[in-house]
Amino acid sequence: MHVCLEHDDAPDFTLDSTAGEPVTLSETLDDGPTVVLINRGHWCSFCAEQLQTFSEVSYHLWFHDSVGVLPVVTDSLGTVTEMRDRYDPDVQLLADPAGEVAGQYSGTEETSHGLTGIAATYVIDTDGIVRYEQVADHPGDRTYGNFVRYYARNGFSDPFDGA
């Protein structure tokens, strides 16, 4: 079951990365705000599409706004590495094989592919506070990279509010 995290402390976590080293959320926050993407699994085409949009803006997010991107995929490291190699994103992926991190964020669900995370996007500020949360109502319901880029540049406010 999903618990709203917006305006609350983001649960810290450490997961194995496709770069070969563990990544800890609180350590990435030392360098700047961080986007946590909860992905359903290597087989999810909507996840791949969302990941591509963040890959396209990841350098701009990092260079201009010091924002990092941590895609969390509910799969084993070997399978997540295959996903990285197939889609070749400009960010490394994190393996959450038991869905523990997904469970702390958007929640998990049993699907025809087994246990998966519920797709979601979180923007976490350097104090570890969730400033933006979007949990998918259905697999295709996603926040894309460009929105987060404008959101960060607008002082963690909706750039289209009132537009």
Solvent accessible surface area in square Angstrom, and as a share of the most:
residue,aa,sasa,rsa
1,M,208,0.93
2,H,63,0.28
3,V,102,0.58
4,C,79,0.47
5,L,19,0.09
6,E,57,0.25
7,H,137,0.61
8,D,74,0.38
9,D,102,0.53
10,A,15,0.11
11,P,30,0.19
12,D,75,0.39
13,F,14,0.06
14,T,76,0.44
15,L,22,0.11
16,D,75,0.39
17,S,2,0.01
18,T,12,0.07
19,A,65,0.50
20,G,64,0.62
21,E,118,0.53
22,P,88,0.55
23,V,32,0.18
24,T,25,0.14
25,L,2,0.01
26,S,50,0.32
27,E,114,0.51
28,T,31,0.18
29,L,16,0.08
30,D,121,0.63
31,D,117,0.60
32,G,5,0.05
33,P,19,0.12
34,T,1,0.01
35,V,0,0.00
36,V,0,0.00
37,L,0,0.00
38,I,0,0.00
39,N,1,0.00
40,R,27,0.10
41,G,0,0.00
42,H,60,0.27
43,W,69,0.24
44,C,3,0.02
45,S,78,0.50
46,F,87,0.36
47,C,0,0.00
48,A,10,0.08
49,E,91,0.41
50,Q,1,0.00
51,L,2,0.01
52,Q,76,0.34
53,T,33,0.19
54,F,0,0.00
55,S,6,0.04
56,E,113,0.51
57,V,11,0.06
58,S,11,0.07
59,Y,124,0.47
60,H,72,0.32
61,L,0,0.00
62,W,151,0.53
63,F,118,0.49
64,H,104,0.46
65,D,36,0.19
66,S,55,0.35
67,V,2,0.01
68,G,28,0.27
69,V,15,0.08
70,L,17,0.08
71,P,0,0.00
72,V,0,0.00
73,V,0,0.00
74,T,8,0.05
75,D,25,0.13
76,S,56,0.36
77,L,66,0.33
78,G,47,0.45
79,T,33,0.19
80,V,0,0.00
81,T,36,0.21
82,E,110,0.49
83,M,0,0.00
84,R,56,0.21
85,D,91,0.47
86,R,128,0.47
87,Y,78,0.30
88,D,114,0.59
89,P,14,0.09
90,D,111,0.58
91,V,19,0.11
92,Q,77,0.34
93,L,0,0.00
94,L,1,0.01
95,A,4,0.03
96,D,2,0.01
97,P,87,0.55
98,A,60,0.46
99,G,4,0.03
100,E,124,0.55
101,V,6,0.04
102,A,0,0.00
103,G,39,0.38
104,Q,93,0.41
105,Y,2,0.01
106,S,0,0.00
107,G,1,0.01
108,T,43,0.25
109,E,69,0.31
110,E,133,0.60
111,T,37,0.22
112,S,117,0.76
113,H,103,0.46
114,G,30,0.29
115,L,73,0.36
116,T,2,0.01
117,G,0,0.00
118,I,39,0.20
119,A,2,0.02
120,A,2,0.01
121,T,0,0.00
122,Y,0,0.00
123,V,0,0.00
124,I,0,0.00
125,D,15,0.08
126,T,76,0.44
127,D,119,0.61
128,G,13,0.13
129,I,49,0.25
130,V,0,0.00
131,R,81,0.29
132,Y,37,0.14
133,E,25,0.11
134,Q,34,0.15
135,V,35,0.20
136,A,12,0.09
137,D,133,0.69
138,H,110,0.49
139,P,53,0.33
140,G,24,0.23
141,D,40,0.21
142,R,23,0.08
143,T,9,0.05
144,Y,74,0.28
145,G,0,0.00
146,N,74,0.38
147,F,45,0.19
148,V,0,0.00
149,R,41,0.15
150,Y,98,0.37
151,Y,11,0.04
152,A,15,0.12
153,R,105,0.38
154,N,70,0.36
155,G,52,0.50
156,F,44,0.18
157,S,54,0.35
158,D,65,0.34
159,P,39,0.24
160,F,116,0.49
161,D,120,0.62
162,G,84,0.80
163,A,117,0.90
